[in-house]
């Protein structure tokens, strides 16, 4: 079988340290957000922005 053109690879999960540094929140807060939102980066970023504000 051939791969579809334009198909993207699955996005790897966020690491709590990376998320915490990106939004200047604690690693504990980042880990909690990741646990709540799974691998949905868009909702993770949105939740992290709310905490960082």
Buried (B, 14 or more C-beta within 10 A) or exposed (E): EEEEEEEEEEEEEBEBEEBBEEBEBEBEBBBBBBEEBEEBBEEBBEBBEEBEE
